[in-house]
Amino acid sequence: MNSREKFLAAMRTKAGGTMPGGGRPQVPKVEFGYWAGTVRRWLGEGLKEISPIPESIPDGEAVMANKNIFGRMEKAGDVNVQPVFGLDWYLTKFPCDYSPRFKTEIIEKNETHIVYRDSYGVLCKNDVNMRSLPLELDNPVKDWATWNEYKRHYGEETVEARLPPGWKSLAASLKNRDFPIRLGGTNGGFLGFPRQIMGVTNYLLALYDEPELIHDICDTYLLFLTAYYGRILEDIDVDCLLIWEDMAGKQGSLISPAHFTEFLRPRYKAMVNFAKARGVDIILTDSDGFVEELIPLIAETGVTGMYPMERAAGNDLLRIREAFPEFQLIGGFDKRVLFGNSPREAIDAVLAITEAMLDKGRYIPHVDHFVTPDCTWENFQYYRQRLNGIIDRHCGS
């Protein structure tokens, strides 16, 4: 089975881990991706360099573990780590542009930091090597007046110009592909988008002070997404739809259950109905942080799964699986046990949880989010080789 077939098989198992016709699925051997600084560290610790990471990619930018579709709209793909372990291709984000397509502008740059305005119109500050998430200094949407001006960039008439160049040939090249594709990515959600354009504090205050403004942003964005995705789905057969939010931190959800119910649930249900009407039966959410309290709310909308299941935030995979036997889970391997001071026993203990999850089905394991530079090459090799063996035994290979 190729990477695409394995992904679909793993996601469509019955609760309990068996295929509809009997037997266990071929679970893909995947990673989500690596920080560029991680791969550079590993090249100094014994990883053989097949191709150098371009100097233009800073240490804090991700190198993805999937096939790229159209490079100029995506992050770089890994060519150094994947072949060492015979890994399958991860879920590829179809290249979408959710921004108003403003021109990125550098405001200030010196030896220590850079200040710039991004394609969303957000004024950001970062260290000069872009090794962390940016500090947002100013956001373009502050009230009804600024939103009414901003929303002009999200009409249906903007969709065609957002498609990658060479559309017909690109669509043709993806007909018989061997890797899975998701439709949806960063800022493609109904908390993720307003938070991006307003800033997290102003967004959270507006839930109370200007709820109708948030409703209008969400309704406008829903119409935009269904038009955008609908155009893509005319020519591309995708494997899942993703609603991207990053709606939680270590302490839990950014919004209350009541706010989820009011602002997110109706749009989630609309996206689920949209996807299923077009033959897409895998609908995922993406959020870091502690998400266990959100899963009941998310599952009720018809969304079928979630990733990357951040362990440092307290998420317990076995507890989630017990409560939601059919909810699809991806990721969840605690990266902290791969740090330099971690004993092999700690890695083995987390692998035991992974093996138990594989037995229960609807689960694809990998490090919870991008592999960080804290993870040594020695520990990563041990983890990945052991995990590959577990997957082989689980699948009867």
Contacts in CASP RR format, 6 or more apart in sequence:
PFRMAT RR
TARGET T0000
AUTHOR 0000-0000-0000
METHOD contacts of the structure
MODEL  1
MNSREKFLAAMRTKAGGTMPGGGRPQVPKVEFGYWAGTVRRWLGEGLKEI
SPIPESIPDGEAVMANKNIFGRMEKAGDVNVQPVFGLDWYLTKFPCDYSP
RFKTEIIEKNETHIVYRDSYGVLCKNDVNMRSLPLELDNPVKDWATWNEY
KRHYGEETVEARLPPGWKSLAASLKNRDFPIRLGGTNGGFLGFPRQIMGV
TNYLLALYDEPELIHDICDTYLLFLTAYYGRILEDIDVDCLLIWEDMAGK
QGSLISPAHFTEFLRPRYKAMVNFAKARGVDIILTDSDGFVEELIPLIAE
TGVTGMYPMERAAGNDLLRIREAFPEFQLIGGFDKRVLFGNSPREAIDAV
LAITEAMLDKGRYIPHVDHFVTPDCTWENFQYYRQRLNGIIDRHCGS
1 9 0 8 1.000
1 26 0 8 1.000
2 88 0 8 1.000
2 178 0 8 1.000
2 179 0 8 1.000
3 28 0 8 1.000
3 30 0 8 1.000
3 88 0 8 1.000
3 89 0 8 1.000
3 90 0 8 1.000
3 178 0 8 1.000
3 179 0 8 1.000
3 180 0 8 1.000
4 89 0 8 1.000
4 177 0 8 1.000
4 178 0 8 1.000
4 179 0 8 1.000
4 180 0 8 1.000
4 239 0 8 1.000
5 26 0 8 1.000
6 25 0 8 1.000
6 26 0 8 1.000
6 27 0 8 1.000
6 28 0 8 1.000
6 88 0 8 1.000
7 28 0 8 1.000
7 88 0 8 1.000
7 91 0 8 1.000
7 180 0 8 1.000
7 239 0 8 1.000
7 364 0 8 1.000
8 180 0 8 1.000
8 239 0 8 1.000
8 282 0 8 1.000
9 19 0 8 1.000
9 25 0 8 1.000
9 26 0 8 1.000
9 27 0 8 1.000
10 25 0 8 1.000
10 26 0 8 1.000
10 27 0 8 1.000
10 28 0 8 1.000
10 361 0 8 1.000
10 362 0 8 1.000
10 363 0 8 1.000
10 364 0 8 1.000
11 240 0 8 1.000
11 282 0 8 1.000
11 304 0 8 1.000
11 328 0 8 1.000
11 362 0 8 1.000
11 364 0 8 1.000
12 19 0 8 1.000
12 20 0 8 1.000
12 25 0 8 1.000
12 281 0 8 1.000
12 282 0 8 1.000
13 19 0 8 1.000
13 24 0 8 1.000
13 25 0 8 1.000
13 361 0 8 1.000
13 362 0 8 1.000
14 20 0 8 1.000
15 325 0 8 1.000
15 326 0 8 1.000
15 360 0 8 1.000
15 361 0 8 1.000
15 362 0 8 1.000
16 325 0 8 1.000
16 359 0 8 1.000
16 360 0 8 1.000
16 361 0 8 1.000
17 24 0 8 1.000
17 25 0 8 1.000
17 359 0 8 1.000
17 360 0 8 1.000
17 361 0 8 1.000
17 362 0 8 1.000
18 24 0 8 1.000
19 25 0 8 1.000
24 394 0 8 1.000
24 395 0 8 1.000
24 396 0 8 1.000
25 361 0 8 1.000
25 395 0 8 1.000
26 395 0 8 1.000
26 397 0 8 1.000
27 358 0 8 1.000
27 363 0 8 1.000
27 364 0 8 1.000
27 365 0 8 1.000
27 391 0 8 1.000
27 394 0 8 1.000
27 395 0 8 1.000
28 88 0 8 1.000
28 364 0 8 1.000
29 85 0 8 1.000
29 86 0 8 1.000
29 87 0 8 1.000
29 88 0 8 1.000
29 387 0 8 1.000
29 388 0 8 1.000
29 391 0 8 1.000
30 65 0 8 1.000
30 87 0 8 1.000
30 88 0 8 1.000
30 89 0 8 1.000
30 90 0 8 1.000
30 91 0 8 1.000
30 364 0 8 1.000
30 366 0 8 1.000
31 65 0 8 1.000
31 81 0 8 1.000
31 82 0 8 1.000
31 87 0 8 1.000
31 90 0 8 1.000
31 366 0 8 1.000
31 367 0 8 1.000
31 371 0 8 1.000
31 384 0 8 1.000
32 65 0 8 1.000
32 90 0 8 1.000
32 307 0 8 1.000
32 308 0 8 1.000
32 331 0 8 1.000
32 366 0 8 1.000
32 367 0 8 1.000
32 369 0 8 1.000
32 370 0 8 1.000
32 371 0 8 1.000
33 62 0 8 1.000
33 63 0 8 1.000
33 64 0 8 1.000
33 65 0 8 1.000
33 78 0 8 1.000
33 90 0 8 1.000
33 367 0 8 1.000
33 370 0 8 1.000
33 371 0 8 1.000
34 62 0 8 1.000
34 63 0 8 1.000
34 65 0 8 1.000
34 78 0 8 1.000
34 81 0 8 1.000
34 370 0 8 1.000
34 371 0 8 1.000
35 59 0 8 1.000
35 60 0 8 1.000
35 61 0 8 1.000
35 62 0 8 1.000
35 63 0 8 1.000
35 370 0 8 1.000
35 371 0 8 1.000
35 372 0 8 1.000
35 373 0 8 1.000
36 53 0 8 1.000
36 57 0 8 1.000
36 58 0 8 1.000
36 59 0 8 1.000
36 60 0 8 1.000
36 61 0 8 1.000
36 62 0 8 1.000
36 63 0 8 1.000
36 76 0 8 1.000
37 53 0 8 1.000
37 59 0 8 1.000
37 60 0 8 1.000
37 373 0 8 1.000
38 370 0 8 1.000
38 371 0 8 1.000
38 372 0 8 1.000
38 373 0 8 1.000
38 375 0 8 1.000
39 47 0 8 1.000
39 53 0 8 1.000
39 63 0 8 1.000
39 78 0 8 1.000
39 80 0 8 1.000
39 81 0 8 1.000
40 53 0 8 1.000
40 59 0 8 1.000
41 373 0 8 1.000
41 377 0 8 1.000
42 80 0 8 1.000
42 81 0 8 1.000
42 377 0 8 1.000
42 380 0 8 1.000
43 49 0 8 1.000
43 80 0 8 1.000
44 377 0 8 1.000
45 376 0 8 1.000
45 377 0 8 1.000
45 378 0 8 1.000
46 377 0 8 1.000
47 80 0 8 1.000
47 81 0 8 1.000
47 84 0 8 1.000
47 377 0 8 1.000
48 80 0 8 1.000
48 84 0 8 1.000
49 80 0 8 1.000
50 79 0 8 1.000
50 80 0 8 1.000
50 83 0 8 1.000
51 79 0 8 1.000
51 80 0 8 1.000
53 63 0 8 1.000
53 76 0 8 1.000
53 80 0 8 1.000
54 76 0 8 1.000
57 63 0 8 1.000
57 76 0 8 1.000
58 129 0 8 1.000
58 130 0 8 1.000
58 131 0 8 1.000
59 129 0 8 1.000
59 131 0 8 1.000
59 373 0 8 1.000
60 129 0 8 1.000
60 130 0 8 1.000
60 131 0 8 1.000
60 132 0 8 1.000
61 75 0 8 1.000
61 76 0 8 1.000
61 130 0 8 1.000
62 75 0 8 1.000
62 370 0 8 1.000
63 75 0 8 1.000
63 76 0 8 1.000
63 77 0 8 1.000
63 78 0 8 1.000
64 74 0 8 1.000
64 75 0 8 1.000
64 76 0 8 1.000
64 77 0 8 1.000
64 78 0 8 1.000
64 90 0 8 1.000
64 92 0 8 1.000
65 77 0 8 1.000
65 78 0 8 1.000
65 81 0 8 1.000
65 82 0 8 1.000
65 87 0 8 1.000
65 89 0 8 1.000
65 90 0 8 1.000
66 77 0 8 1.000
66 89 0 8 1.000
66 90 0 8 1.000
66 91 0 8 1.000
66 92 0 8 1.000
66 93 0 8 1.000
66 179 0 8 1.000
67 77 0 8 1.000
67 89 0 8 1.000
67 92 0 8 1.000
67 177 0 8 1.000
67 179 0 8 1.000
68 74 0 8 1.000
68 76 0 8 1.000
68 77 0 8 1.000
68 92 0 8 1.000
69 92 0 8 1.000
69 94 0 8 1.000
69 95 0 8 1.000
69 164 0 8 1.000
69 170 0 8 1.000
69 174 0 8 1.000
69 181 0 8 1.000
70 95 0 8 1.000
70 164 0 8 1.000
70 165 0 8 1.000
70 170 0 8 1.000
71 95 0 8 1.000
73 95 0 8 1.000
73 96 0 8 1.000
73 97 0 8 1.000
73 164 0 8 1.000
74 93 0 8 1.000
74 95 0 8 1.000
81 87 0 8 1.000
84 381 0 8 1.000
85 384 0 8 1.000
85 385 0 8 1.000
85 388 0 8 1.000
86 388 0 8 1.000
89 178 0 8 1.000
89 179 0 8 1.000
89 180 0 8 1.000
90 366 0 8 1.000
91 180 0 8 1.000
91 181 0 8 1.000
91 182 0 8 1.000
91 239 0 8 1.000
91 240 0 8 1.000
92 179 0 8 1.000
92 180 0 8 1.000
92 181 0 8 1.000
92 182 0 8 1.000
93 181 0 8 1.000
93 182 0 8 1.000
93 184 0 8 1.000
93 185 0 8 1.000
93 242 0 8 1.000
94 181 0 8 1.000
94 182 0 8 1.000
94 183 0 8 1.000
94 184 0 8 1.000
94 232 0 8 1.000
94 236 0 8 1.000
94 238 0 8 1.000
95 164 0 8 1.000
96 162 0 8 1.000
96 183 0 8 1.000
96 184 0 8 1.000
96 185 0 8 1.000
96 188 0 8 1.000
96 228 0 8 1.000
96 232 0 8 1.000
97 119 0 8 1.000
97 162 0 8 1.000
98 185 0 8 1.000
98 186 0 8 1.000
98 187 0 8 1.000
98 188 0 8 1.000
98 193 0 8 1.000
99 118 0 8 1.000
99 119 0 8 1.000
99 120 0 8 1.000
99 187 0 8 1.000
100 119 0 8 1.000
100 120 0 8 1.000
100 121 0 8 1.000
100 150 0 8 1.000
100 153 0 8 1.000
100 154 0 8 1.000
101 119 0 8 1.000
101 153 0 8 1.000
101 158 0 8 1.000
101 161 0 8 1.000
101 162 0 8 1.000
102 117 0 8 1.000
102 118 0 8 1.000
102 119 0 8 1.000
102 120 0 8 1.000
102 121 0 8 1.000
103 119 0 8 1.000
104 116 0 8 1.000
104 117 0 8 1.000
104 118 0 8 1.000
104 119 0 8 1.000
105 116 0 8 1.000
105 117 0 8 1.000
106 114 0 8 1.000
106 115 0 8 1.000
106 116 0 8 1.000
107 115 0 8 1.000
107 116 0 8 1.000
107 117 0 8 1.000
107 123 0 8 1.000
108 114 0 8 1.000
108 115 0 8 1.000
109 115 0 8 1.000
109 116 0 8 1.000
109 128 0 8 1.000
110 128 0 8 1.000
111 128 0 8 1.000
112 127 0 8 1.000
112 128 0 8 1.000
113 125 0 8 1.000
113 126 0 8 1.000
113 127 0 8 1.000
113 128 0 8 1.000
114 125 0 8 1.000
114 126 0 8 1.000
114 127 0 8 1.000
114 128 0 8 1.000
114 130 0 8 1.000
115 123 0 8 1.000
115 124 0 8 1.000
115 125 0 8 1.000
115 137 0 8 1.000
116 123 0 8 1.000
116 124 0 8 1.000
116 126 0 8 1.000
117 123 0 8 1.000
117 124 0 8 1.000
118 124 0 8 1.000
118 134 0 8 1.000
120 140 0 8 1.000
120 187 0 8 1.000
120 196 0 8 1.000
120 197 0 8 1.000
121 139 0 8 1.000
121 140 0 8 1.000
122 136 0 8 1.000
122 138 0 8 1.000
122 139 0 8 1.000
122 140 0 8 1.000
122 196 0 8 1.000
122 197 0 8 1.000
122 199 0 8 1.000
123 136 0 8 1.000
123 137 0 8 1.000
123 138 0 8 1.000
123 139 0 8 1.000
124 134 0 8 1.000
124 135 0 8 1.000
124 136 0 8 1.000
124 137 0 8 1.000
125 134 0 8 1.000
125 135 0 8 1.000
125 137 0 8 1.000
126 132 0 8 1.000
126 133 0 8 1.000
126 134 0 8 1.000
126 135 0 8 1.000
136 199 0 8 1.000
139 196 0 8 1.000
139 197 0 8 1.000
139 198 0 8 1.000
139 199 0 8 1.000
139 202 0 8 1.000
140 146 0 8 1.000
140 150 0 8 1.000
140 197 0 8 1.000
141 147 0 8 1.000
141 150 0 8 1.000
141 194 0 8 1.000
141 197 0 8 1.000
141 198 0 8 1.000
141 217 0 8 1.000
142 198 0 8 1.000
142 202 0 8 1.000
143 210 0 8 1.000
143 213 0 8 1.000
144 210 0 8 1.000
144 213 0 8 1.000
147 213 0 8 1.000
147 216 0 8 1.000
147 217 0 8 1.000
150 197 0 8 1.000
151 216 0 8 1.000
151 217 0 8 1.000
151 220 0 8 1.000
154 220 0 8 1.000
154 221 0 8 1.000
154 224 0 8 1.000
155 223 0 8 1.000
155 224 0 8 1.000
155 227 0 8 1.000
156 223 0 8 1.000
156 224 0 8 1.000
156 227 0 8 1.000
158 224 0 8 1.000
159 224 0 8 1.000
159 227 0 8 1.000
159 228 0 8 1.000
159 231 0 8 1.000
160 231 0 8 1.000
162 228 0 8 1.000
163 231 0 8 1.000
163 232 0 8 1.000
164 170 0 8 1.000
167 235 0 8 1.000
168 235 0 8 1.000
171 235 0 8 1.000
171 236 0 8 1.000
174 181 0 8 1.000
174 236 0 8 1.000
174 237 0 8 1.000
175 237 0 8 1.000
180 239 0 8 1.000
180 240 0 8 1.000
181 236 0 8 1.000
181 238 0 8 1.000
181 239 0 8 1.000
182 238 0 8 1.000
182 239 0 8 1.000
182 240 0 8 1.000
182 241 0 8 1.000
182 242 0 8 1.000
182 284 0 8 1.000
183 229 0 8 1.000
183 232 0 8 1.000
183 233 0 8 1.000
183 236 0 8 1.000
183 238 0 8 1.000
183 240 0 8 1.000
183 241 0 8 1.000
183 242 0 8 1.000
183 280 0 8 1.000
184 229 0 8 1.000
184 241 0 8 1.000
184 242 0 8 1.000
184 243 0 8 1.000
184 244 0 8 1.000
185 242 0 8 1.000
185 244 0 8 1.000
185 286 0 8 1.000
186 244 0 8 1.000
187 193 0 8 1.000
187 196 0 8 1.000
187 244 0 8 1.000
188 221 0 8 1.000
188 225 0 8 1.000
188 242 0 8 1.000
188 243 0 8 1.000
188 244 0 8 1.000
189 221 0 8 1.000
189 225 0 8 1.000
189 243 0 8 1.000
189 244 0 8 1.000
189 245 0 8 1.000
189 267 0 8 1.000
190 218 0 8 1.000
190 221 0 8 1.000
190 222 0 8 1.000
190 243 0 8 1.000
190 245 0 8 1.000
190 263 0 8 1.000
190 264 0 8 1.000
190 267 0 8 1.000
190 268 0 8 1.000
191 203 0 8 1.000
191 245 0 8 1.000
191 247 0 8 1.000
191 254 0 8 1.000
191 255 0 8 1.000
191 263 0 8 1.000
191 264 0 8 1.000
192 244 0 8 1.000
192 245 0 8 1.000
192 246 0 8 1.000
192 247 0 8 1.000
193 217 0 8 1.000
193 221 0 8 1.000
194 203 0 8 1.000
194 206 0 8 1.000
194 214 0 8 1.000
194 217 0 8 1.000
194 218 0 8 1.000
194 221 0 8 1.000
195 203 0 8 1.000
195 254 0 8 1.000
197 217 0 8 1.000
198 206 0 8 1.000
200 254 0 8 1.000
203 214 0 8 1.000
204 254 0 8 1.000
204 255 0 8 1.000
206 213 0 8 1.000
206 214 0 8 1.000
207 214 0 8 1.000
207 255 0 8 1.000
207 259 0 8 1.000
207 263 0 8 1.000
211 262 0 8 1.000
211 263 0 8 1.000
214 263 0 8 1.000
215 263 0 8 1.000
218 263 0 8 1.000
218 264 0 8 1.000
218 267 0 8 1.000
221 267 0 8 1.000
222 267 0 8 1.000
222 270 0 8 1.000
222 271 0 8 1.000
225 271 0 8 1.000
226 270 0 8 1.000
226 271 0 8 1.000
226 274 0 8 1.000
229 241 0 8 1.000
229 274 0 8 1.000
230 274 0 8 1.000
230 278 0 8 1.000
232 238 0 8 1.000
233 278 0 8 1.000
233 280 0 8 1.000
238 280 0 8 1.000
239 280 0 8 1.000
239 282 0 8 1.000
240 280 0 8 1.000
240 282 0 8 1.000
240 283 0 8 1.000
240 284 0 8 1.000
241 271 0 8 1.000
241 275 0 8 1.000
241 280 0 8 1.000
241 282 0 8 1.000
241 283 0 8 1.000
241 284 0 8 1.000
242 283 0 8 1.000
242 284 0 8 1.000
242 285 0 8 1.000
242 286 0 8 1.000
243 268 0 8 1.000
243 271 0 8 1.000
243 283 0 8 1.000
243 284 0 8 1.000
243 285 0 8 1.000
243 286 0 8 1.000
243 303 0 8 1.000
244 285 0 8 1.000
244 286 0 8 1.000
245 285 0 8 1.000
245 286 0 8 1.000
245 287 0 8 1.000
246 286 0 8 1.000
246 287 0 8 1.000
246 288 0 8 1.000
247 253 0 8 1.000
247 254 0 8 1.000
247 255 0 8 1.000
247 287 0 8 1.000
247 291 0 8 1.000
247 294 0 8 1.000
248 254 0 8 1.000
248 287 0 8 1.000
248 288 0 8 1.000
248 289 0 8 1.000
248 290 0 8 1.000
248 291 0 8 1.000
248 294 0 8 1.000
248 313 0 8 1.000
249 288 0 8 1.000
249 289 0 8 1.000
249 290 0 8 1.000
249 313 0 8 1.000
250 289 0 8 1.000
250 290 0 8 1.000
250 312 0 8 1.000
250 313 0 8 1.000
250 314 0 8 1.000
251 290 0 8 1.000
252 289 0 8 1.000
252 290 0 8 1.000
252 291 0 8 1.000
252 293 0 8 1.000
252 313 0 8 1.000
253 260 0 8 1.000
253 290 0 8 1.000
253 291 0 8 1.000
253 293 0 8 1.000
253 294 0 8 1.000
255 263 0 8 1.000
255 264 0 8 1.000
257 293 0 8 1.000
257 297 0 8 1.000
260 294 0 8 1.000
260 297 0 8 1.000
261 297 0 8 1.000
264 297 0 8 1.000
264 301 0 8 1.000
265 297 0 8 1.000
265 300 0 8 1.000
265 301 0 8 1.000
268 298 0 8 1.000
268 301 0 8 1.000
268 302 0 8 1.000
268 303 0 8 1.000
269 301 0 8 1.000
269 302 0 8 1.000
271 283 0 8 1.000
272 283 0 8 1.000
272 301 0 8 1.000
272 302 0 8 1.000
272 303 0 8 1.000
275 281 0 8 1.000
275 283 0 8 1.000
276 283 0 8 1.000
281 304 0 8 1.000
282 304 0 8 1.000
282 305 0 8 1.000
282 328 0 8 1.000
283 302 0 8 1.000
283 303 0 8 1.000
283 304 0 8 1.000
283 305 0 8 1.000
284 303 0 8 1.000
284 304 0 8 1.000
284 305 0 8 1.000
284 306 0 8 1.000
284 307 0 8 1.000
284 328 0 8 1.000
284 330 0 8 1.000
285 298 0 8 1.000
285 303 0 8 1.000
285 305 0 8 1.000
285 306 0 8 1.000
286 306 0 8 1.000
286 307 0 8 1.000
286 308 0 8 1.000
287 294 0 8 1.000
287 306 0 8 1.000
288 308 0 8 1.000
288 310 0 8 1.000
288 313 0 8 1.000
288 369 0 8 1.000
289 310 0 8 1.000
289 313 0 8 1.000
289 315 0 8 1.000
290 310 0 8 1.000
290 313 0 8 1.000
290 314 0 8 1.000
290 315 0 8 1.000
291 306 0 8 1.000
291 309 0 8 1.000
291 310 0 8 1.000
291 313 0 8 1.000
291 315 0 8 1.000
292 314 0 8 1.000
292 315 0 8 1.000
292 316 0 8 1.000
292 319 0 8 1.000
292 320 0 8 1.000
295 306 0 8 1.000
295 320 0 8 1.000
295 323 0 8 1.000
295 324 0 8 1.000
295 327 0 8 1.000
296 323 0 8 1.000
296 324 0 8 1.000
298 305 0 8 1.000
298 306 0 8 1.000
299 305 0 8 1.000
299 324 0 8 1.000
299 327 0 8 1.000
304 326 0 8 1.000
304 327 0 8 1.000
304 328 0 8 1.000
305 327 0 8 1.000
305 328 0 8 1.000
305 329 0 8 1.000
305 330 0 8 1.000
306 327 0 8 1.000
306 328 0 8 1.000
306 329 0 8 1.000
306 330 0 8 1.000
307 329 0 8 1.000
307 330 0 8 1.000
307 331 0 8 1.000
307 332 0 8 1.000
308 330 0 8 1.000
308 331 0 8 1.000
308 332 0 8 1.000
308 366 0 8 1.000
308 368 0 8 1.000
308 369 0 8 1.000
309 315 0 8 1.000
309 317 0 8 1.000
309 320 0 8 1.000
309 329 0 8 1.000
309 330 0 8 1.000
309 331 0 8 1.000
309 332 0 8 1.000
309 368 0 8 1.000
310 332 0 8 1.000
310 368 0 8 1.000
310 369 0 8 1.000
311 332 0 8 1.000
311 333 0 8 1.000
311 334 0 8 1.000
311 335 0 8 1.000
311 336 0 8 1.000
311 350 0 8 1.000
311 368 0 8 1.000
312 334 0 8 1.000
312 335 0 8 1.000
312 336 0 8 1.000
312 368 0 8 1.000
315 332 0 8 1.000
317 329 0 8 1.000
317 332 0 8 1.000
317 353 0 8 1.000
317 357 0 8 1.000
317 363 0 8 1.000
318 353 0 8 1.000
318 356 0 8 1.000
318 357 0 8 1.000
320 327 0 8 1.000
320 329 0 8 1.000
321 327 0 8 1.000
321 329 0 8 1.000
321 357 0 8 1.000
321 360 0 8 1.000
321 363 0 8 1.000
325 360 0 8 1.000
325 362 0 8 1.000
326 362 0 8 1.000
327 362 0 8 1.000
328 362 0 8 1.000
328 363 0 8 1.000
329 357 0 8 1.000
329 362 0 8 1.000
329 363 0 8 1.000
329 364 0 8 1.000
330 363 0 8 1.000
330 364 0 8 1.000
330 366 0 8 1.000
331 364 0 8 1.000
331 365 0 8 1.000
331 366 0 8 1.000
331 367 0 8 1.000
331 368 0 8 1.000
332 365 0 8 1.000
332 366 0 8 1.000
332 367 0 8 1.000
332 368 0 8 1.000
333 350 0 8 1.000
333 351 0 8 1.000
333 354 0 8 1.000
333 365 0 8 1.000
333 366 0 8 1.000
333 367 0 8 1.000
333 368 0 8 1.000
333 383 0 8 1.000
333 387 0 8 1.000
334 350 0 8 1.000
334 368 0 8 1.000
335 367 0 8 1.000
335 368 0 8 1.000
335 369 0 8 1.000
335 371 0 8 1.000
335 372 0 8 1.000
335 374 0 8 1.000
335 375 0 8 1.000
336 342 0 8 1.000
336 374 0 8 1.000
337 346 0 8 1.000
337 347 0 8 1.000
337 349 0 8 1.000
337 350 0 8 1.000
337 379 0 8 1.000
337 383 0 8 1.000
338 347 0 8 1.000
338 367 0 8 1.000
338 371 0 8 1.000
338 374 0 8 1.000
338 375 0 8 1.000
338 376 0 8 1.000
338 379 0 8 1.000
338 380 0 8 1.000
338 383 0 8 1.000
339 374 0 8 1.000
339 375 0 8 1.000
339 376 0 8 1.000
339 379 0 8 1.000
340 374 0 8 1.000
340 375 0 8 1.000
340 376 0 8 1.000
340 379 0 8 1.000
342 379 0 8 1.000
344 382 0 8 1.000
347 379 0 8 1.000
347 382 0 8 1.000
347 383 0 8 1.000
347 386 0 8 1.000
348 386 0 8 1.000
351 383 0 8 1.000
351 386 0 8 1.000
351 387 0 8 1.000
351 390 0 8 1.000
354 365 0 8 1.000
354 387 0 8 1.000
354 390 0 8 1.000
355 390 0 8 1.000
355 394 0 8 1.000
357 363 0 8 1.000
357 365 0 8 1.000
358 365 0 8 1.000
358 390 0 8 1.000
358 391 0 8 1.000
358 394 0 8 1.000
359 394 0 8 1.000
365 387 0 8 1.000
365 391 0 8 1.000
367 375 0 8 1.000
371 380 0 8 1.000
391 397 0 8 1.000
END
